[in-house]
Amino acid sequence: MLAAGGATLAGMLGGCASRANSIEFGVQPDRYARAFDAARDVLVEARFEIDRVDAASGVITTHPKPSVGLLAPWDDEQTTIVQEIGDATSTQRRRVRVTFEPAAVDRPREARGQAGFTPVAGAAPLDLRRSDVALTARVEVYVERVRRPGTRLETESIRQSSQTLDPSLRSRGMALEYTTTIDSDDAFAARLADRMRERLGQ
C-alpha cells in the first residue's frame, strides 16, 4: 500500500512539474475571456509592448523587446548565464506570440500555432469568443538579433569595436541594419506561461 501510495504521489508531483515547465496550458471555453486578458496582462507586466490583439482568432503578439543581459540585472528574460552574456555582447531582442486554439488531439503538426484551426477543409475560421470547445494556450518566444554590415568586433574590449559604412547601401535604398530570428526561448516562454496559469488560479 505504501509503495502504491508513493508511486501515486510521485506521479502527481511529476505531472505538476511537467505542467509547470510547459509552454502550453489548457483553457475551458467559459474561461477563455479571462485567460486571454490574463495573457495580455502578463505580457504588459513583463514590459512588452503589445502589437496585435485578436480575441476572435486567439492571437496576441508583441513588438520586439531589447535586452542587454548582464548590463540590465532588472530584466528577467534570460534564464541562463549564456543568455545573459549573449544579450550583453550582441544587439538582441525578444518577441512573444500567444495563441489559443482548439485542443484537438488529432491536429496535424503543421497546424500548430495557427489559431482558429479547424480540421474541416474550407470551413469558416472559428470565433473563439463564441466557441464551446476546450482550448490550448501556447506561448512562444523568439530571439532576434540585429545585424549591422561592416561591424568590426574588438576581441579585447567590446567598447572598442568599430563600424564601417558602405555609402552604396544608402544610395541603393538598402537598410544599414537588418534583423534575423536566431532562436526560440522555450525557458522564458514556460515562465510566462506559468505566470498566466497563476493569474488564472490553475
FITI-169511 format. One line per 8 residues: number of its first residue (from 1); for each residue x negated, y negated, z of N, C-alpha, C, CB. Coordinates in Angstrom, 3 decimals, m for minus. Each point is the difference from the previous one (the first is absolute). Glycine has a CB too. Example, Ala and Ser with C-alpha at 12.3 -4.5 7.8 and 13.67 -1.06 7.14 Angstrom:
1	m13.190:5.690:7.800:0.890:m1.190:0.000:m0.900:m1.200:0.000:1.892:1.173:1.246 | m1.542:m2.223:m1.966:m0.820:m1.190:0.060:0.770:m1.090:0.730:m1.184:0.628:m2.145
% end
This chain:
1	m0.831:1.204:0.000:0.831:m1.204:0.000:m0.862:m1.249:0.000:1.800:1.241:1.210 | m2.861:m1.203:m0.326:m0.870:m1.173:0.057:m0.687:m0.229:m1.334:m0.356:0.386:2.441 | m0.083:0.714:m3.066:m0.682:m0.120:m1.290:0.951:m0.564:m1.047:m1.500:1.932:0.590 | 2.733:m1.434:m0.588:0.974:m0.479:m0.977:0.308:m1.473:0.238:0.983:2.306:m0.171 | m0.839:m2.666:1.485:0.277:m1.403:0.305:m1.148:m0.892:m0.401:1.439:0.717:1.873 | m2.686:m0.220:m1.645:m1.168:m0.788:m0.387:m0.076:m0.183:m1.490:m1.188:0.831:1.985 | 1.520:0.219:m2.738:m0.031:m0.089:m1.464:1.035:m0.996:m0.496:m0.789:2.376:m0.140 | 1.974:m2.344:0.791:1.049:m0.951:m0.401:m0.429:m1.427:0.261:1.734:1.718:0.479
9	m2.330:m1.942:0.736:m0.453:m1.348:0.341:m1.094:m0.457:m0.941:0.598:0.403:2.381 | m1.523:0.500:m2.718:m1.082:m0.359:m0.926:0.555:m0.362:m1.354:m1.557:1.507:1.216 | 2.571:m0.750:m1.663:0.603:m0.302:m1.288:0.664:m1.355:0.005:0.337:2.417:m0.382 | 0.338:m2.747:1.540:0.660:m1.306:0.090:m1.022:m1.121:m0.026:1.871:1.029:1.301 | m2.974:m0.843:m0.546:m1.034:m1.029:0.022:m0.659:m0.145:m1.364:m0.392:0.469:2.422 | 0.179:0.659:m3.089:m0.594:m0.054:m1.335:0.886:m0.736:m0.961:m1.161:2.125:0.440 | 2.488:m1.889:m0.330:0.935:m0.690:m0.873:m0.015:m1.487:0.225:1.402:2.013:m0.027 | m1.502:m2.411:1.313:m0.032:m1.432:0.315:m1.270:m0.634:m0.534:1.376:0.406:2.049
17	m2.498:0.339:m1.926:m1.273:m0.567:m0.455:0.013:m0.222:m1.500:m1.181:1.135:1.883 | 1.673:m0.135:m2.639:m0.006:m0.134:m1.449:0.949:m1.118:m0.428:m0.556:2.450:m0.242 | 1.651:m2.584:0.978:0.958:m1.045:m0.329:m0.604:m1.376:0.252:1.891:1.550:0.560 | m2.649:m1.657:0.563:m0.571:m1.296:0.348:m1.078:m0.430:m0.988:0.503:0.474:2.390 | m1.128:0.489:m3.073:m1.068:m0.323:m0.946:0.490:0.015:m1.444:m1.641:0.962:1.604 | 2.941:m0.999:m1.790:0.555:0.104:m1.347:0.308:m1.384:m0.555:0.960:2.252:0.557 | m1.047:m2.370:m1.876:0.366:m1.260:m0.653:1.468:0.015:m0.400:m2.355:m0.265:m0.835 | 3.082:1.319:1.223:1.422:0.114:m0.324:0.819:0.224:1.268:m0.580:0.925:m2.269
25	1.847:m1.318:2.228:0.918:0.325:1.089:1.421:m0.002:m0.552:m1.565:m1.009:1.739 | 2.402:1.807:m1.095:1.365:0.150:m0.464:0.911:m1.109:0.502:m0.372:2.440:m0.076 | 1.379:m2.765:m0.718:0.970:m1.039:0.348:1.398:0.504:m0.344:m1.708:m1.845:m0.404 | 2.581:1.856:1.384:1.386:0.375:m0.257:0.709:m1.142:m0.723:0.023:1.496:2.047 | 0.953:m1.194:m2.898:0.638:m1.043:m0.822:0.624:m1.128:0.811:0.436:1.746:m1.675 | 0.093:m1.440:2.880:0.629:m1.056:0.788:m1.011:m0.909:0.688:1.921:1.517:0.344 | m3.233:m1.164:m0.437:m1.053:m0.822:0.605:m0.892:m0.652:m1.050:0.043:1.496:1.990 | 0.359:m1.394:m3.242:m0.850:m0.523:m1.071:m0.238:m1.499:0.138:0.861:1.795:m1.492
33	0.198:m2.573:1.718:m0.157:m1.455:0.091:m0.964:m0.366:1.125:2.330:m0.314:m0.897 | m2.198:0.995:2.023:m0.882:m0.274:1.126:m1.434:0.407:m0.316:1.925:0.321:1.564 | m2.106:0.826:m2.219:m1.335:0.467:m0.354:m0.666:m0.936:m1.004:0.733:2.352:0.436 | 0.044:m2.843:m1.390:m0.542:m0.908:m1.010:m0.481:m1.288:0.666:1.543:0.975:m1.753 | m0.727:m1.513:2.657:m0.387:m1.223:0.708:m1.216:0.249:0.885:2.386:m0.776:m0.037 | m2.439:1.954:0.667:m1.133:0.328:0.862:m1.296:0.054:m0.807:1.534:1.288:1.521 | m1.478:m0.694:m2.704:m1.188:0.088:m0.849:m0.491:m1.386:m0.382:0.788:2.207:m0.879 | 0.137:m3.065:0.489:m0.380:m1.367:m0.379:m0.577:m0.755:1.195:1.791:m0.005:m1.765
41	m1.174:0.152:2.935:m0.471:m0.718:1.183:m1.395:0.441:0.417:2.361:m0.241:0.733 | m2.635:1.543:m0.826:m1.323:0.510:0.355:m1.067:m0.577:m0.928:1.049:2.114:0.870 | m0.748:m2.222:m2.142:m0.965:m0.559:m0.951:m0.253:m1.479:0.288:0.756:1.660:m1.734 | 0.286:m2.378:2.070:m0.164:m1.421:0.333:m0.844:m0.149:1.269:2.229:m0.536:m1.081 | m1.955:1.374:2.080:m0.774:m0.046:1.239:m1.471:0.333:m0.249:2.062:0.634:1.277 | m2.333:0.184:m2.294:m1.379:0.341:m0.357:m0.638:m1.073:m0.874:0.596:2.416:0.155 | 0.098:m3.539:m0.298:m0.482:m1.175:m0.732:m0.139:0.239:m1.504:m1.192:m0.671:2.064 | 2.088:1.497:m2.602:0.081:0.167:m1.446:1.071:m0.943:m0.538:m0.758:2.424:0.156
49	0.493:m2.995:m1.318:0.983:m0.848:m0.667:0.852:0.883:m0.916:m1.551:m2.036:0.106 | 2.858:2.000:0.106:0.899:0.848:m0.761:0.100:m0.486:m1.446:1.286:0.517:2.099 | m1.362:0.426:m3.021:0.088:m0.310:m1.424:1.388:0.340:m0.545:m2.470:0.423:m0.237 | 2.894:0.818:0.391:1.287:0.453:m0.541:0.826:0.662:1.092:m1.038:0.316:m2.267 | 2.298:m0.669:2.320:0.945:0.636:0.920:1.213:0.415:m0.815:m0.809:m1.378:2.000 | 1.009:2.679:m2.160:1.102:0.529:m0.800:0.685:1.114:0.793:m1.192:m0.588:m2.180 | 2.204:0.200:2.955:0.688:0.973:0.852:0.802:0.996:m0.814:0.111:m1.708:1.793 | 0.406:1.290:m2.943:0.789:0.920:m0.833:m0.853:1.159:m0.492:1.462:m1.902:m0.706
57	m2.682:1.599:0.260:m0.903:1.046:m0.506:m0.884:0.587:1.085:0.016:m1.141:m2.189 | m0.056:0.492:3.355:m0.809:0.521:1.088:m1.476:m0.267:m0.146:1.689:1.712:0.271 | m2.054:m2.950:m0.632:m1.410:m0.329:m0.228:m0.372:m1.297:0.718:0.082:1.172:m2.231 | m1.198:m1.135:2.933:m0.606:m1.195:0.582:m1.473:0.013:m0.400:1.650:m0.058:1.977 | m2.135:m1.037:m2.535:m1.418:m0.099:m0.333:m0.555:m1.294:0.581:0.335:1.350:m2.123 | m1.638:m1.384:2.299:m0.650:m1.193:0.537:m1.012:m0.550:m1.001:0.323:0.866:2.342 | m0.682:m2.117:m2.121:m1.139:m0.563:m0.719:m1.280:0.566:0.619:1.292:m2.139:m0.566 | m2.385:2.178:m0.177:m1.257:0.502:0.572:m0.447:m0.866:1.177:m0.659:0.907:m2.254
65	0.227:m0.267:3.324:m0.489:m0.702:1.190:m1.506:0.242:0.132:2.264:0.235:1.157 | m3.053:m1.299:m1.209:m1.450:0.178:0.108:m0.426:0.263:1.436:m0.299:m1.491:m1.973 | m0.856:2.130:2.114:m0.574:0.233:1.318:m1.509:0.054:m0.132:2.058:1.251:0.765 | m2.728:m1.741:0.263:m1.468:0.018:m0.019:m0.561:0.973:1.032:0.009:m2.379:m0.774 | 0.796:3.329:1.177:m0.484:1.096:0.836:m0.613:m0.438:1.312:m0.383:1.224:m2.061 | m0.883:m0.862:2.271:m0.696:m0.299:1.250:m0.024:m1.483:0.320:m1.383:2.003:m0.380 | 1.478:m2.834:m0.631:m0.062:m1.444:0.211:1.316:m0.569:0.511:m1.702:m0.125:m1.796 | 2.739:0.954:1.829:1.308:m0.429:0.512:0.540:1.090:0.922:0.466:m1.381:m2.094
73	m0.967:1.447:3.331:0.394:1.087:0.909:1.483:m0.001:0.356:m2.287:m0.084:0.906 | 2.975:m1.010:m1.166:1.439:m0.042:0.294:0.833:0.742:m1.048:m0.365:m2.189:1.140 | m0.211:2.468:m2.300:0.709:0.791:m1.011:m0.031:1.469:0.408:m0.603:m1.664:m1.823 | 1.709:2.372:1.595:0.027:1.408:0.386:0.280:0.921:m1.179:0.759:m0.702:2.251 | m0.982:0.228:m3.473:0.234:0.855:m1.159:m0.971:1.166:m0.052:0.867:m1.974:m1.221 | m2.099:1.744:1.684:m1.030:1.028:m0.121:0.174:1.061:1.084:m1.579:m1.690:m0.997 | 1.316:2.937:0.628:0.096:1.111:0.935:m1.381:0.539:0.367:2.238:0.573:m0.959 | m3.195:m0.661:0.042:m1.343:0.536:0.235:m1.037:m1.110:m0.147:0.728:2.271:m0.833
81	m1.929:m2.009:1.358:m1.085:m0.969:m0.117:m0.417:m0.169:m1.455:m0.783:0.602:2.303 | 0.935:0.455:m3.097:m0.321:m0.099:m1.428:0.917:m1.028:m0.671:m0.779:2.416:m0.024 | 2.053:m2.400:0.384:0.933:m0.982:m0.551:m0.350:m1.402:0.480:1.795:1.751:m0.091 | m2.189:m1.879:1.358:m0.389:m1.303:0.542:m1.164:m0.583:m0.800:0.782:0.706:2.292 | m1.770:0.128:m2.548:m1.180:m0.461:m0.740:0.359:m0.297:m1.453:m1.485:1.349:1.517 | 2.299:m0.487:m2.116:0.390:m0.204:m1.397:0.727:m1.320:m0.199:0.153:2.464:m0.273 | 0.755:m2.801:1.201:0.723:m1.270:m0.116:m0.905:m1.193:0.278:2.092:1.174:0.679 | m3.111:m0.967:0.169:m0.901:m1.104:0.343:m0.986:m0.302:m1.118:0.228:0.622:2.393
89	m0.602:0.390:m3.163:m1.039:m0.189:m1.016:0.561:m0.169:m1.409:m1.509:1.338:1.430 | 2.802:m1.114:m1.608:0.629:m0.165:m1.311:1.283:m0.809:0.170:m0.985:2.195:m0.834 | 1.409:m2.838:m0.235:1.257:m0.732:0.034:1.128:0.984:m0.255:m1.114:m2.142:m0.790 | 1.753:2.591:1.871:1.031:1.018:m0.102:1.289:m0.483:0.644:m1.754:1.785:0.004 | 2.850:m1.213:m0.439:1.303:m0.345:0.556:0.919:1.201:m0.128:m0.312:m2.441:m0.584 | 1.375:2.431:1.361:0.960:1.104:0.012:1.392:m0.502:m0.341:m1.385:1.198:1.709 | 2.101:m0.374:m2.439:1.412:m0.285:m0.271:0.807:1.233:0.377:m0.573:m1.624:m1.883 | 1.798:1.384:2.321:0.827:1.078:0.531:1.256:0.156:m0.842:m0.889:m0.422:2.313
97	1.305:1.667:m2.481:1.259:0.314:m0.671:0.764:0.987:0.873:m1.008:m0.403:m2.312 | 2.235:0.051:2.650:0.877:0.886:0.752:1.165:0.371:m0.900:m0.670:m1.039:2.225 | 0.934:2.335:m2.345:1.115:0.452:m0.832:0.921:0.899:0.819:m1.438:m0.149:m2.077 | 2.714:0.008:1.837:1.013:0.884:0.574:0.630:0.755:m1.173:0.461:m1.565:2.013 | m0.360:2.878:m1.875:0.559:0.794:m1.083:0.714:1.223:0.561:m1.815:m0.799:m1.546 | 2.742:1.372:0.779:0.725:1.188:0.477:m0.962:1.106:0.413:1.914:m0.587:m1.499 | m1.618:1.212:2.623:m0.889:1.019:0.557:0.279:1.363:m0.614:m0.127:m1.295:2.134 | 0.150:1.369:m3.465:0.230:1.263:m0.699:m1.285:0.818:0.013:1.769:m1.064:m1.474
105	m1.672:2.311:1.858:m1.200:0.831:0.108:m0.489:0.496:m1.351:0.756:0.684:2.253 | 0.093:m0.779:m3.287:m0.386:0.550:m1.298:m0.375:m1.086:m0.999:1.500:1.925:0.437 | m1.848:m3.129:0.084:m0.410:m1.048:m0.914:m1.327:0.349:m0.650:1.229:m1.685:1.377 | m1.369:1.487:m2.684:m1.308:0.238:m0.629:m1.028:m0.965:0.549:1.117:0.826:m2.082 | m2.374:m0.407:2.149:m1.069:m0.803:0.585:m0.131:m1.359:m0.683:m1.189:2.107:0.597 | 1.369:m2.138:m1.927:m0.175:m1.262:m0.720:1.079:m1.009:0.350:m1.081:1.255:m1.844 | 2.142:m0.813:2.507:1.071:m0.922:0.362:m0.251:m0.672:1.338:1.573:1.401:m1.301 | m2.600:m0.947:2.043:m0.277:m0.605:1.293:m0.363:m1.460:m0.181:m0.761:2.208:0.907
113	1.241:m3.054:m0.011:m0.303:m1.423:m0.078:0.971:m0.766:m0.851:m2.339:0.565:0.327 | 3.267:0.119:m1.000:0.992:m0.687:m0.812:1.292:m0.108:0.804:m1.054:0.854:m2.154 | 1.245:m2.007:2.790:1.183:m0.178:0.823:1.251:0.109:m0.852:m1.292:m1.455:1.575 | 2.333:2.044:m0.997:1.248:0.150:m0.735:m0.031:1.158:m0.972:0.345:m2.420:0.235 | m1.360:3.284:m0.142:m0.115:1.125:m0.923:1.203:0.919:0.137:m2.502:m0.139:0.114 | 3.001:0.577:m1.233:1.081:0.985:m0.005:m0.340:1.079:m1.006:1.712:m1.737:0.672 | m1.491:3.028:m0.345:m0.382:1.084:m0.907:0.906:0.116:m1.217:m0.904:1.186:1.958 | 1.990:m1.921:m1.999:0.916:0.090:m1.133:m0.470:m0.938:m1.104:1.922:0.596:1.532
121	m2.297:m0.021:m2.675:m0.510:m0.809:m1.103:1.064:m0.975:m0.486:m1.532:1.871:m0.670 | 1.137:m3.127:0.498:0.903:m1.006:m0.549:0.961:m0.590:1.011:m0.187:1.177:m2.121 | 0.121:m0.736:3.388:0.919:m0.528:1.009:m0.424:m1.406:0.404:0.473:2.331:0.833 | 0.497:m3.120:m0.379:m0.292:m1.365:0.433:m0.837:0.037:1.273:2.146:m0.838:m1.044 | m3.029:m0.145:1.230:m0.811:m0.044:1.226:0.895:m0.048:1.234:m1.842:m1.174:m1.250 | 1.393:1.847:2.290:0.772:0.069:1.231:m0.189:m1.275:0.815:m0.218:2.507:0.010 | 1.313:m3.130:0.427:m0.065:m1.154:0.890:m0.044:0.541:1.426:1.270:m1.520:m1.640 | m2.444:1.454:2.263:m0.175:0.608:1.311:0.845:m0.665:1.075:m2.291:0.615:m0.681
129	2.708:m1.850:0.468:0.839:m0.678:0.992:1.375:0.641:0.109:m1.228:m2.113:m0.462 | 1.636:2.817:m0.584:1.316:0.643:m0.016:m0.105:1.518:m0.055:0.916:m2.016:m1.125 | m2.101:2.531:1.369:m0.217:1.435:m0.113:0.328:0.704:1.312:m1.773:m0.413:m1.724 | 2.122:1.688:1.634:0.292:0.788:1.198:m0.917:1.219:0.080:2.392:m0.777:m0.072 | m3.600:0.638:m0.509:m0.959:1.106:0.023:m1.155:m0.337:0.936:0.628:0.640:m2.361 | m1.239:0.386:2.925:m1.178:m0.195:0.842:m1.154:m0.512:m0.862:0.760:1.837:1.586 | m1.604:m2.671:m0.987:m1.083:m0.635:m0.747:m1.353:0.313:0.623:1.564:m1.825:m0.686 | m2.591:1.649:m0.125:m1.378:0.073:0.478:m0.666:m1.332:m0.276:m0.115:2.501:m0.401
137	m0.457:m3.094:1.443:m0.770:m1.236:m0.160:m1.470:0.375:m0.154:1.682:m1.348:1.373 | m2.347:0.714:m2.307:m1.415:0.287:m0.273:m0.774:m1.313:m0.025:0.602:2.084:m1.329 | m1.701:m2.130:2.081:m0.845:m1.191:0.077:m1.303:0.279:m0.745:1.023:m0.681:2.234 | m1.360:m0.181:m3.167:m1.239:0.140:m0.768:m0.807:m1.287:0.095:1.107:1.633:m1.578 | m2.406:m1.486:1.809:m0.906:m1.145:0.083:m1.099:0.197:m1.036:0.498:m0.353:2.481 | m0.710:m0.669:m3.303:m1.030:0.053:m1.037:m1.084:m1.024:0.297:1.696:0.775:m1.695 | m2.943:m0.352:1.553:m1.139:m0.890:0.215:m0.484:m0.519:m1.341:m0.662:1.246:2.095 | 0.624:m2.552:m2.221:m0.472:m0.637:m1.225:m1.341:m0.680:0.261:2.381:m0.343:m0.787
145	m3.209:0.320:m0.231:m1.287:m0.705:0.097:m0.074:m1.046:m1.088:m1.123:2.032:0.977 | 0.744:m3.235:m0.580:m0.176:m1.096:m0.951:m1.414:0.078:m0.561:1.677:m1.469:1.236 | m1.762:1.547:m2.542:m1.305:0.103:m0.652:m0.271:m1.270:m0.791:0.207:2.514:m0.134 | m1.429:m2.981:0.252:m0.420:m1.210:m0.705:m1.211:0.326:m0.865:0.883:m1.474:1.866 | m0.713:1.465:m3.187:m1.147:0.269:m0.883:m1.131:m0.988:0.271:1.556:0.913:m1.756 | m2.775:m0.398:1.797:m1.150:m0.873:0.207:m0.435:m0.108:1.446:0.739:m1.246:m1.961 | m0.084:1.966:2.873:m0.402:m0.051:1.406:m1.307:0.771:0.193:2.422:m0.191:0.720 | m3.372:m0.457:m0.067:m1.281:0.632:0.306:m0.102:0.150:1.513:m1.101:m0.983:m2.082
153	1.233:2.221:2.562:m0.030:0.252:1.428:m1.435:0.051:0.504:2.163:1.250:m0.175 | m2.414:m1.964:1.263:m1.299:0.035:0.650:0.008:1.124:1.035:m0.345:m2.499:m0.374 | m0.585:3.443:0.258:0.012:1.178:0.865:m0.356:m0.321:1.451:m0.602:1.354:m1.985 | m0.180:m2.402:2.214:m0.427:m0.320:1.364:0.990:m0.898:0.726:m2.345:0.234:m0.751 | 3.063:m1.067:0.012:0.953:m0.905:0.631:1.120:m0.319:m0.982:m1.819:m0.980:1.457 | 3.059:1.319:m1.055:1.156:m0.264:m0.855:0.142:m1.494:m0.258:1.143:2.050:0.897 | m1.526:m2.874:0.092:0.131:m1.456:m0.135:m0.859:m0.550:m1.138:0.474:m0.134:2.448 | m1.530:0.855:m2.807:m0.902:m0.475:m1.040:0.367:0.525:m1.386:m1.781:m0.128:1.720
161	2.913:0.810:m1.822:0.448:0.467:m1.310:0.321:m1.191:m0.884:0.911:2.114:1.017 | m1.045:m1.925:m2.316:0.219:m1.107:m0.935:1.037:0.393:m1.049:m2.366:m0.803:0.365 | 2.827:m0.196:m1.078:1.025:0.220:m1.010:m0.400:m0.719:m1.285:1.788:0.229:1.784 | m1.771:0.487:m2.890:m0.248:m0.625:m1.290:1.314:m0.085:m0.759:m2.378:0.874:m0.055 | 2.547:m1.922:m0.704:1.223:m0.205:m0.751:m0.285:0.040:m1.492:0.939:m1.367:1.878 | m0.144:2.113:m2.586:m0.114:0.077:m1.450:0.969:m1.016:m0.597:m0.672:2.467:0.071 | 0.183:m3.583:m0.611:0.898:m1.036:m0.527:0.901:0.488:m1.118:m1.702:m1.650:0.625 | 1.300:2.725:m1.292:0.826:0.507:m1.089:1.308:0.607:0.511:m2.083:0.430:m1.312
169	2.090:0.045:2.581:1.227:0.561:0.553:1.105:m1.050:0.057:m1.363:1.621:1.338 | 1.013:m2.796:m0.831:0.996:m1.069:0.105:0.464:m0.455:m1.377:m1.034:m0.734:2.156 | 0.095:0.637:m3.102:0.369:m0.467:m1.341:0.911:0.998:m0.704:m2.165:m1.243:m0.139 | 2.061:2.527:0.521:0.850:1.027:m0.592:1.273:0.231:0.798:m2.037:1.062:m0.918 | 2.230:m1.882:1.949:1.208:0.112:0.807:0.019:1.221:0.884:1.174:m1.203:m1.761 | m2.347:1.730:2.098:m0.078:1.198:0.828:m0.212:m0.383:1.458:m0.921:1.307:m1.942 | 1.477:m0.507:2.842:m0.097:m0.281:1.429:m1.430:0.191:0.490:2.387:0.708:0.303 | m2.759:m1.549:0.669:m1.333:0.093:0.568:m0.065:1.069:1.088:m0.363:m2.416:m0.527
177	1.506:2.992:0.885:0.043:1.104:0.941:1.213:0.872:m0.316:m1.164:m1.390:1.781 | 1.121:2.614:m1.362:1.119:0.903:m0.218:0.098:0.951:1.191:m0.262:m0.164:m2.528 | 1.413:0.806:2.644:0.262:0.868:1.152:0.255:1.425:m0.469:0.950:m1.946:1.288 | m1.529:2.904:m0.590:0.249:1.408:m0.295:0.423:0.713:1.285:m1.686:m0.040:m1.904 | 2.585:1.007:1.774:0.393:0.828:1.133:m1.024:1.109:0.158:2.457:m0.526:m0.349 | m3.095:0.589:1.510:m1.097:0.948:0.190:0.369:1.182:0.892:m1.554:m1.892:m0.307 | 2.632:1.765:1.083:0.306:1.086:0.930:1.406:m0.181:0.565:m2.448:0.234:0.579 | 2.969:0.820:0.031:1.216:m0.094:0.796:m0.396:0.200:1.456:1.473:0.855:m1.911
185	m0.816:m1.566:2.811:m0.355:0.034:1.418:1.133:0.684:0.768:m1.398:m2.129:m0.215 | 1.374:3.463:0.242:1.062:0.749:0.662:m0.040:m0.156:1.514:m0.057:1.618:m1.878 | m1.129:m1.855:2.437:m0.105:m0.162:1.455:0.757:m1.246:0.458:m2.239:1.159:m0.026 | 2.048:m2.262:m0.672:0.711:m1.227:0.356:1.484:0.140:m0.325:m2.086:m1.354:m0.417 | 2.400:2.023:m0.691:1.395:0.230:m0.366:0.714:0.787:1.096:m0.622:m0.039:m2.440 | m0.064:1.036:3.009:0.605:0.803:1.071:0.235:m0.845:1.243:m1.129:2.049:m0.899 | 0.211:m2.965:1.192:0.196:m0.861:1.167:1.180:m0.956:m0.207:m2.462:0.157:0.499 | 2.608:m0.657:m1.711:1.160:m0.841:m0.293:1.291:0.803:0.119:m1.409:m1.413:m1.527
193	1.389:2.649:1.011:1.182:0.856:0.093:0.343:0.282:1.461:m0.570:1.041:m2.221 | m0.454:m0.848:3.061:0.242:0.220:1.425:0.712:m1.201:0.623:m2.038:1.473:0.111 | 1.595:m2.676:m0.473:0.628:m1.196:0.557:1.455:m0.118:m0.443:m2.233:m1.132:0.029 | 2.501:1.507:m1.279:1.377:m0.033:m0.484:0.862:1.013:0.739:m0.818:m0.744:m2.242 | 0.264:1.935:2.470:0.728:1.032:0.755:0.293:m0.482:1.424:m1.105:1.803:m1.384 | 0.107:m2.431:2.008:0.194:m0.487:1.360:1.101:m1.052:0.057:m2.405:0.477:0.491 | 2.412:m1.354:m1.474:1.023:m1.044:m0.021:1.390:0.606:m0.161:m1.665:m1.606:m0.970 | 1.737:2.729:0.270:1.282:0.681:m0.185:0.358:0.892:1.192:m0.392:m0.058:m2.466
201	m0.545:0.209:3.397:0.257:0.849:1.152:m0.133:1.472:m0.296:1.485:m1.740:0.823 | m2.231:2.073:m1.874:m0.193:1.413:m0.360:m1.222:0.562:0.726:1.057:m0.402:m2.266
% end
